[in-house]
Amino acid sequence: MQETIQQIRKQLRLAMNGVVSSSMRDKGMDYKMNFGVSVPKIKEIASQYEPSEALASLLWEQDVRELKIMATLLYPADAFTAEAANRWVSELKHLEIAEQLVANLLPKLPFAEALATQWITDTREFVSVTGYLLLARLCTLGNQLTDSTAGLMVNAAASVVEEGLSRRQRAASLALKRYGRQSQTQAASVLRAIEGLQASGEAGKLEIYNDIKFEANNDLIQYIDTEVDEAFAKSTIENASFNTPATAKENLNIVFTSLHGTSITVIPETLSKAGYPNVHIVEEQAEPNGDFPTVKSPNPEEPEALTMALALADKTNADIVVGTDPDCDRLGVAVRDNDGKMVLLNGNQTMILMTAFLLEKWKQAGKINGKQFVGSTIVSTPMMMELATAYGVECKVGLTGFKWIAKMIKDFPELQFIGGGEESFGFMVGDAVRDKDAVAATLLICEVAAQAKASGSSVYKELTNLYVDHGFYKEHLVSLTKKGMDGLQAINQMMIDLRENPLKEINGQRVIMVEDYQSSIAKNLLSGEELTMDIPKSNVLIYYTEDGSKICARPSGTEPKIKFYISVNADLETATDFDAVENILNQKIKNIIAAMQLN
């Protein structure tokens, strides 16, 4: 068990944040240790471990902020006794820990209300605070307090007002608000209790309770209506359409599926406003439904998710299929190959197609002057660099997560953002929307398809032509699942081995460069030269071989997996050589997997 705690401590050290740590110190945290790790990151680390009474108990005993929070996450609720709850609460000395205990563990207990009722009248500050916070949480979760509990809470909370703006007063106020919001009857009882207290003169200043609003002021609420939708559609069309002739748009046959998500409310309408009349919607998946009844997963990265859309494409002889994820920020695309068969494009391919199209249109418009850039991520295809170089623009590369691409726009206001994306099917057109946006991306890929078809080509042929012009890049993702504590240790050990004993050769090719995003050091293994990388730290390693292959190792932040992003490339002299070169690249990927023992 101590080994596990040491492992957790190691993970926390790797996730240390000086800003958070300083903030905690400013708040008077007097733990022996405060790593300065954010609560979301603590939760991420905790998710890698199975709930354990023994482990959680040991974690709570440590005088360490992060370990106490983790204890509240890992203690099985069915094993947490009233005795243990009373002991833990009596030991509280910081509000944050009380809040996390209430958020993560206490409401799950069948005797939570009884404990809260007992605690609110306790003379010890943090015991009382925890009691009020717990009652507030129970009300938020929809629990109906018993009449006796409610009466005690209302009267006790009202009397706390005389303390002024203390932690106890704020917690009591929160409990009253949450209770009062459950119903008008309860709101009235709260107000009556406060009025009675005022009349009796038992409490001091009660003005704060006059600010409790149990009914909405509709004058302050502005409902979002179609006006916003229309403005968004207008902005999308302005940014993602490029003078495609009306006849070309009319000749493009599109199949679209929202996969039971939100995009059904905006994408068909946007395509219509943009001049695309032939949009066939997968009706069985058109109704928003959080149960997603027609798919195993509403993820456009998964081929299965687009099965019904592909069937409709064959029925309607569609040129292109587009499917979006439930919140409409990512899209999956299928197009017809040279044999007329529908094939799914991966995220790197759609990103390349859309970026190349944007660059060409900007060039044609005479808008490229060296003050533009495109954005990508460290795990996406290096072909983005080749495209940017060919058009004389910069390609900025950030960590995984679209916030980093959006941040580029803010950090470099002197440069124009053309577009960019990531391998996980997200893309952003221009800087009107500061996140991946499947509405604009859908319109853009339809522009690509319409103009290609009008010129006697196709999306598939245009992709092949890009490979001829800039090199044939092919990517493959290997995800190794390692469950449980042993799995986590195995993942960590793999990263340690790759760091401390870097591979010198992969698939018969010398490793020439290793980029370690945790240390921010890029090391040339041939010369020994080291360079500092100006990019936020992350637990990522990238190997580069002398033949241009790229292998990125990255533990998942949300799943018990370690992911290897493999990119290989070769020259493609002519489009007719496509199949032969693709076979070579596929074999190279297989050889890398075998050499690194990833299968």
C-alpha positions in Angstrom: 0.0 0.0 0.0 2.9 2.4 0.8 4.2 1.7 -2.7 0.9 2.9 -4.1 1.0 6.1 -2.0 4.6 6.7 -3.2 3.4 6.2 -6.8 0.6 8.7 -6.2 3.0 11.2 -4.7 5.2 10.8 -7.8 2.3 11.5 -10.1 1.4 14.6 -8.0 5.0 15.9 -8.3 4.8 15.6 -12.0 1.5 17.6 -12.0 2.8 20.3 -9.7 1.6 23.8 -10.5 3.4 26.7 -8.8 0.4 29.1 -9.3 -2.0 26.7 -7.5 0.6 26.1 -4.8 1.1 29.8 -4.2 -2.7 30.4 -4.2 -3.1 27.7 -1.5 -0.4 29.2 0.6 -2.0 32.6 0.3 -5.2 31.0 1.7 -3.3 29.9 4.7 -2.9 26.2 3.9 -0.6 24.9 6.6 -0.2 21.3 5.4 3.2 19.8 5.6 3.0 19.3 1.9 1.0 21.1 -0.8 1.9 20.0 -4.3 -0.2 22.7 -5.9 -2.2 20.3 -8.1 -5.6 21.5 -9.3 -8.7 19.6 -8.2 -9.5 18.3 -11.8 -6.0 16.9 -12.1 -6.3 15.3 -8.7 -9.6 13.6 -9.9 -7.8 12.5 -13.1 -5.1 10.8 -11.1 -7.6 9.3 -8.6 -9.6 7.8 -11.5 -6.6 5.5 -12.2 -7.0 3.7 -8.9 -9.7 1.3 -7.7 -11.8 2.5 -4.7 -10.2 1.1 -1.5 -11.1 1.7 2.2 -7.5 0.9 3.2 -5.9 3.1 0.6 -8.3 6.0 1.3 -7.7 5.8 5.0 -4.0 5.9 4.6 -4.3 8.9 2.2 -6.5 10.8 4.7 -3.9 10.3 7.5 -1.3 12.1 5.4 -0.9 15.8 6.2 -1.0 16.6 2.5 -3.8 18.6 0.8 -3.9 16.5 -2.4 -3.9 13.2 -0.6 -6.8 14.2 1.6 -8.8 15.2 -1.5 -8.0 11.9 -3.1 -9.1 10.1 0.0 -12.6 11.6 -0.4 -12.6 10.2 -4.0 -11.4 6.7 -3.3 -13.2 5.8 -0.1 -16.1 3.3 -1.0 -19.3 5.0 0.2 -20.8 1.7 1.4 -17.8 1.2 3.8 -17.8 4.7 5.2 -19.3 4.5 8.6 -20.9 7.3 10.7 -17.9 6.9 13.1 -15.4 7.5 10.3 -17.4 10.4 9.0 -17.5 12.1 12.5 -13.7 11.5 12.9 -12.8 12.9 9.5 -15.0 16.0 9.9 -13.6 16.6 13.4 -10.1 16.7 11.9 -11.0 19.3 9.2 -9.0 22.5 9.2 -9.5 23.9 5.7 -12.6 24.8 3.8 -11.5 23.3 0.6 -11.2 19.8 2.1 -14.7 20.2 3.7 -16.0 21.1 0.3 -14.4 18.2 -1.4 -15.6 15.8 1.3 -19.1 17.1 0.7 -18.9 17.0 -3.0 -17.3 13.5 -3.4 -18.4 11.3 -0.5 -20.8 12.4 2.2 -24.0 12.8 0.1 -23.7 9.1 -0.9 -24.2 8.0 2.7 -27.7 6.8 3.7 -27.4 8.6 7.0 -26.1 11.9 5.5 -29.0 14.0 6.6 -28.8 12.7 10.1 -25.1 13.6 10.3 -25.7 17.0 8.8 -28.4 17.8 11.4 -26.1 16.8 14.1 -23.2 18.8 12.8 -24.8 22.2 12.1 -25.3 22.9 15.8 -21.7 21.9 16.7 -19.6 24.6 18.2 -16.6 23.6 16.2 -16.5 25.9 13.1 -15.6 23.3 10.4 -17.9 20.7 11.8 -20.8 23.2 11.6 -19.7 24.4 8.2 -19.6 20.9 6.8 -23.1 20.2 8.1 -24.5 23.2 6.3 -22.6 22.4 3.1 -23.9 18.9 3.2 -27.5 20.0 3.6 -27.0 22.4 0.7 -25.6 19.6 -1.4 -28.5 17.3 -0.5 -31.0 19.9 -1.6 -29.1 20.5 -4.8 -29.3 16.8 -5.6 -33.1 16.9 -5.1 -33.3 15.3 -1.7 -36.3 16.3 0.3 -35.3 17.0 3.8 -37.6 15.8 6.6 -39.7 18.4 8.3 -37.7 18.1 11.5 -34.4 18.6 9.7 -35.7 21.4 7.7 -37.1 23.2 10.7 -33.9 22.9 12.6 -31.8 24.0 9.7 -33.9 27.1 8.9 -33.9 28.3 12.5 -30.2 27.5 13.1 -29.1 29.0 9.8 -31.1 32.2 10.4 -29.5 32.7 13.8 -26.0 32.3 12.3 -26.4 35.6 10.5 -25.4 37.6 13.5 -21.8 36.2 13.0 -21.3 38.4 10.0 -19.5 37.2 6.9 -17.9 34.1 8.5 -17.4 30.7 6.9 -20.2 29.4 9.0 -22.5 32.2 7.9 -21.7 31.7 4.2 -22.4 28.0 4.5 -25.6 28.5 6.3 -26.7 31.0 3.7 -26.0 28.5 1.0 -28.1 25.9 2.7 -31.0 28.3 3.0 -30.8 29.2 -0.6 -30.6 25.6 -1.9 -33.5 24.6 0.4 -35.6 27.6 -0.6 -35.2 26.9 -4.3 -36.8 23.5 -4.1 -40.3 24.9 -3.9 -42.3 28.1 -3.2 -43.5 26.6 0.0 -40.0 26.1 1.3 -39.0 29.5 0.1 -41.8 31.0 2.1 -40.8 29.1 5.2 -37.3 30.5 5.0 -38.6 34.0 4.6 -41.0 33.6 7.6 -38.2 32.3 9.8 -36.0 35.3 8.9 -38.8 37.8 9.4 -39.6 36.2 12.8 -36.0 36.5 13.8 -35.9 40.1 12.7 -39.0 40.8 14.8 -37.6 39.2 17.8 -34.4 41.2 17.7 -32.4 38.1 18.4 -30.0 38.7 15.5 -28.1 41.6 14.4 -27.9 42.7 10.8 -30.0 40.5 8.6 -29.7 42.6 5.4 -27.9 39.8 3.6 -31.0 37.6 3.7 -32.9 40.4 1.9 -30.8 39.6 -1.1 -31.9 36.1 -1.3 -33.9 35.8 -4.6 -36.3 33.0 -4.6 -38.1 34.1 -7.8 -36.4 35.1 -11.0 -36.4 38.6 -12.3 -37.4 38.0 -15.8 -36.4 41.5 -16.8 -32.8 40.4 -16.3 -33.1 37.2 -18.4 -32.4 37.4 -22.1 -33.3 34.2 -24.0 -31.2 33.1 -26.9 -33.4 32.9 -30.0 -33.1 32.4 -33.7 -31.3 35.7 -34.0 -28.2 34.2 -32.5 -28.5 31.2 -34.8 -28.8 33.4 -37.8 -25.8 35.5 -36.8 -23.7 32.3 -36.3 -24.8 30.9 -39.7 -23.9 34.2 -41.4 -20.5 34.2 -39.8 -19.9 30.6 -40.7 -20.8 31.2 -44.4 -18.5 34.2 -44.5 -15.6 32.3 -43.1 -16.0 28.9 -44.7 -17.3 29.4 -48.2 -15.2 30.4 -51.2 -17.1 31.5 -54.2 -18.2 28.0 -55.2 -20.5 28.3 -58.2 -24.2 27.7 -57.6 -24.2 24.9 -60.1 -21.4 23.1 -58.3 -23.3 23.3 -55.0 -26.4 22.0 -56.6 -24.5 19.1 -58.1 -23.1 18.0 -54.8 -25.0 15.2 -53.2 -24.6 15.2 -49.4 -25.6 12.8 -46.6 -25.6 14.2 -43.1 -26.1 12.7 -39.7 -26.2 14.5 -36.4 -25.9 11.1 -34.5 -28.7 12.2 -32.2 -26.8 15.4 -31.2 -27.3 19.1 -31.4 -26.0 19.8 -34.9 -29.4 18.9 -36.4 -30.5 22.4 -35.3 -27.9 24.3 -37.3 -25.9 22.4 -39.9 -28.7 21.6 -42.4 -30.0 25.2 -42.1 -26.4 26.5 -42.6 -25.8 24.3 -45.6 -29.1 25.5 -47.1 -28.3 29.1 -46.6 -24.9 28.5 -48.1 -26.6 27.2 -51.3 -26.4 23.4 -50.9 -29.9 22.0 -51.7 -29.2 18.3 -51.8 -28.7 17.3 -48.2 -30.0 13.9 -47.2 -30.5 13.6 -43.5 -30.3 10.3 -41.7 -33.8 10.6 -40.2 -33.4 7.7 -37.7 -30.6 9.7 -36.1 -32.0 13.2 -36.4 -33.8 13.5 -33.1 -31.6 14.6 -30.2 -31.4 11.8 -27.8 -28.9 11.3 -25.0 -29.4 7.6 -25.1 -28.0 7.4 -28.7 -30.3 4.4 -29.5 -28.9 3.7 -33.0 -25.2 3.6 -32.3 -22.8 2.0 -29.8 -21.0 5.3 -29.6 -21.9 8.7 -31.2 -18.2 9.2 -32.0 -17.5 10.1 -35.6 -14.0 8.6 -35.2 -15.7 5.2 -34.9 -16.6 3.7 -38.3 -19.7 2.0 -36.8 -21.2 5.4 -36.0 -21.5 6.3 -39.7 -23.0 2.9 -40.8 -26.5 4.2 -41.3 -25.1 7.3 -43.1 -23.0 5.2 -45.5 -26.1 3.0 -46.2 -28.1 6.1 -47.1 -25.1 7.4 -49.2 -25.3 4.2 -51.3 -29.0 4.6 -51.7 -28.9 8.2 -52.8 -25.6 8.0 -54.7 -24.1 10.7 -52.4 -20.7 12.2 -53.1 -19.9 12.8 -49.4 -21.0 11.8 -45.9 -20.6 14.0 -42.9 -21.4 13.0 -39.3 -20.9 15.1 -36.2 -20.5 14.3 -32.6 -23.2 15.2 -30.1 -21.9 18.6 -29.2 -21.0 19.4 -32.8 -17.4 20.2 -32.4 -15.9 17.2 -34.4 -16.8 15.7 -37.7 -16.3 12.4 -39.5 -16.1 12.4 -43.3 -16.5 9.7 -45.9 -16.0 10.1 -49.7 -15.9 7.9 -52.7 -12.5 6.4 -53.8 -11.4 5.9 -57.3 -13.6 2.8 -57.6 -16.7 4.6 -56.4 -16.6 3.0 -53.0 -17.3 5.1 -49.9 -14.2 5.2 -47.6 -13.8 6.9 -44.3 -11.2 9.6 -44.0 -9.2 9.9 -40.7 -8.8 13.1 -38.8 -5.4 13.9 -40.3 -6.7 13.5 -43.8 -9.7 15.8 -43.3 -7.4 18.3 -41.6 -4.9 18.2 -44.6 -7.7 18.6 -47.1 -9.3 21.6 -45.4 -6.0 23.3 -44.6 -4.6 22.9 -48.1 -7.9 24.2 -49.5 -7.8 27.3 -47.2 -4.2 28.0 -48.1 -4.8 27.8 -51.8 -7.8 30.1 -51.5 -5.8 32.6 -49.5 -3.0 32.5 -52.0 -5.4 33.0 -54.9 -6.8 36.0 -53.1 -3.4 37.5 -52.6 -3.8 37.5 -48.9 -0.6 35.6 -47.9 2.2 37.9 -47.0 4.2 36.0 -44.4 2.0 37.2 -41.5 -0.3 34.2 -41.4 -0.2 30.8 -39.6 -2.0 27.5 -39.4 -2.3 25.5 -36.2 -1.7 21.8 -35.3 -0.8 19.6 -32.4 2.3 17.5 -31.5 0.4 14.2 -32.2 -1.0 15.2 -35.5 0.5 14.7 -39.0 3.8 16.4 -39.8 2.3 17.0 -43.2 0.8 20.2 -41.8 4.4 21.5 -41.7 5.0 20.6 -45.3 1.8 22.4 -46.4 2.6 25.5 -44.4 6.2 25.7 -45.8 4.9 25.3 -49.4 2.6 28.3 -49.0 5.0 30.5 -47.0 3.1 30.5 -43.8 4.1 29.4 -40.3 2.7 26.2 -38.7 2.4 26.5 -35.0 2.3 23.3 -33.1 0.8 22.9 -29.6 -0.1 20.3 -27.1 -3.1 18.1 -27.6 -6.4 19.8 -26.8 -7.9 22.5 -28.9 -7.5 25.2 -26.3 -3.8 25.4 -27.3 -4.7 26.2 -30.9 -7.2 28.8 -29.8 -4.5 30.2 -27.5 -2.2 30.7 -30.4 -4.6 33.3 -31.8 -4.5 35.2 -28.6 -0.7 34.9 -28.1 0.1 36.1 -31.6 -2.3 39.0 -32.4 0.2 40.2 -35.1 -0.5 37.1 -37.2 -3.6 36.0 -39.0 -5.0 32.6 -38.2 -6.0 30.7 -41.4 -7.2 27.4 -39.9 -6.0 24.4 -38.1 -7.0 21.1 -36.4 -6.0 18.0 -34.7 -5.9 14.3 -35.6 -9.0 13.6 -33.4 -11.4 15.1 -36.0 -11.5 18.7 -34.8 -11.0 21.7 -37.1 -11.3 25.5 -36.8 -11.8 27.8 -39.7 -10.5 31.3 -39.1 -10.7 33.0 -35.7 -14.4 33.7 -35.5 -14.9 30.7 -33.2 -12.2 30.0 -30.7 -12.6 26.3 -30.6 -13.1 23.3 -32.9 -16.3 23.9 -34.8 -18.0 21.2 -36.8 -20.5 23.6 -38.4 -17.8 25.6 -40.3 -15.8 22.5 -40.9 -18.8 20.7 -42.5 -19.4 23.7 -44.8 -15.7 23.8 -45.7 -15.3 20.2 -46.6 -18.5 20.5 -48.7 -16.8 23.4 -50.5 -13.8 21.2 -51.1 -16.0 18.4 -52.5 -18.2 20.7 -54.6 -15.3 22.5 -56.3 -13.4 19.2 -56.8 -16.4 17.6 -58.5 -17.0 20.7 -60.6 -13.5 20.4 -62.0 -13.8 16.7 -62.8 -11.9 15.6 -59.8 -13.0 14.3 -56.3 -12.1 14.7 -52.7 -10.2 11.4 -52.8 -8.2 12.5 -55.9 -7.4 15.9 -54.4 -6.0 14.1 -51.3 -3.9 11.9 -53.6 -2.7 15.0 -55.4 -1.6 16.5 -52.1 0.4 13.4 -51.4 2.1 13.7 -54.8 2.9 17.4 -54.1 4.0 17.3 -50.5 4.8 13.6 -49.7 2.6 10.7 -48.7 2.1 10.8 -45.0 0.3 8.0 -43.2 -0.6 7.8 -39.6 -1.6 5.0 -37.2 -2.7 5.0 -33.6 -1.8 2.2 -31.2 -3.7 2.3 -27.8 -2.5 -0.2 -25.2 -4.9 -0.6 -22.3 -3.4 -1.4 -18.9 -6.0 -1.6 -16.2 -5.7 -1.4 -12.5 -2.8 -0.4 -10.3 -0.4 -2.8 -12.0 -1.5 -1.3 -15.4 -0.7 2.2 -14.2 2.7 1.1 -13.0 3.3 -0.6 -16.3 2.4 2.6 -18.2 4.6 4.7 -16.0 7.5 2.3 -16.4 7.2 2.3 -20.2 7.5 6.1 -20.1 10.4 5.9 -17.7 12.2 3.4 -19.9 11.6 5.5 -23.0 13.0 8.5 -21.2 16.0 7.1 -19.4 17.0 4.5 -22.0 15.9 6.0 -25.3 15.8 3.7 -28.3 18.8 4.2 -30.6 17.2 2.4 -33.5 13.6 1.6 -34.7 12.8 -0.6 -37.6 16.5 -0.5 -38.8 16.4 3.3 -38.7 18.6 5.4 -36.4 16.7 7.6 -33.9 18.1 11.1 -34.5 16.0 13.2 -32.2 14.0 12.7 -28.9 11.6 15.4 -27.7 10.7 15.2 -24.0 7.8 17.5 -23.3 8.1 16.8 -19.6 11.6 18.2 -19.3 11.1 20.6 -22.3 14.3 19.2 -23.8 14.9 18.1 -27.4 18.0 16.0 -27.7 19.9 15.2 -30.9 21.1 11.6 -30.3 23.7 11.8 -33.0 25.4 15.0 -31.9 24.3 15.1 -28.3 23.1 18.6 -28.7 20.2 19.7 -26.5 17.7 22.4 -27.1 15.0 23.9 -24.8 11.5 23.7 -26.2 9.2 26.7 -25.5 6.0 24.8 -24.9 4.1 23.9 -21.7 5.2 20.7 -20.0 3.3 17.5 -20.6 4.0 13.8 -20.2 4.8 13.2 -23.9 7.8 11.8 -25.7 8.4 12.0 -29.5 11.0 9.9 -31.4 12.2 10.9 -34.8 14.1 8.5 -37.1 16.4 9.3 -40.0 13.8 8.2 -42.6 11.3 10.8 -41.3 9.2 8.5 -39.2 7.7 10.0 -36.0 6.6 8.0 -33.0 4.8 9.8 -30.1 4.2 8.2 -26.7 1.5 9.7 -24.5 -0.3 8.3 -21.5 -4.0 9.0 -21.7 -5.3 11.5 -19.2 -8.8 10.0 -18.9 -8.3 6.2 -19.6 -6.0 3.5 -18.4 -4.2 3.6 -21.7 -0.9 4.6 -23.2 -1.1 5.8 -26.8 1.5 5.6 -29.6 1.0 7.9 -32.5 3.0 6.6 -35.5 3.6 8.7 -38.6 5.5 7.5 -41.6 6.0 9.0 -45.0 7.4 8.4 -48.5 7.6 10.1 -51.8 4.6 9.6 -54.2 5.8 10.2 -57.8 2.4 9.8 -59.4 -1.2 9.1 -58.4 -1.0 5.8 -60.1 1.6 4.7 -57.6 -0.8 5.3 -54.6 -1.6 1.7 -53.8 2.0 0.5 -54.0 3.3 3.3 -51.8 0.5 2.9 -49.3 1.4 -0.8 -49.0 5.0 0.2 -48.3 3.9 2.6 -45.6 1.5 0.1 -44.0 4.4 -2.4 -43.8 6.6 0.2 -42.3 4.0 0.9 -39.6 3.7 -2.9 -38.9 7.5 -3.1 -38.6 7.6 -0.2 -36.1 4.9 -1.8 -34.0 6.8 -5.0 -34.0 10.2 -3.3 -33.3 8.7 -1.5 -30.3 6.7 -4.5 -29.1 3.5 -2.6 -29.2 1.3 -5.5 -30.3 
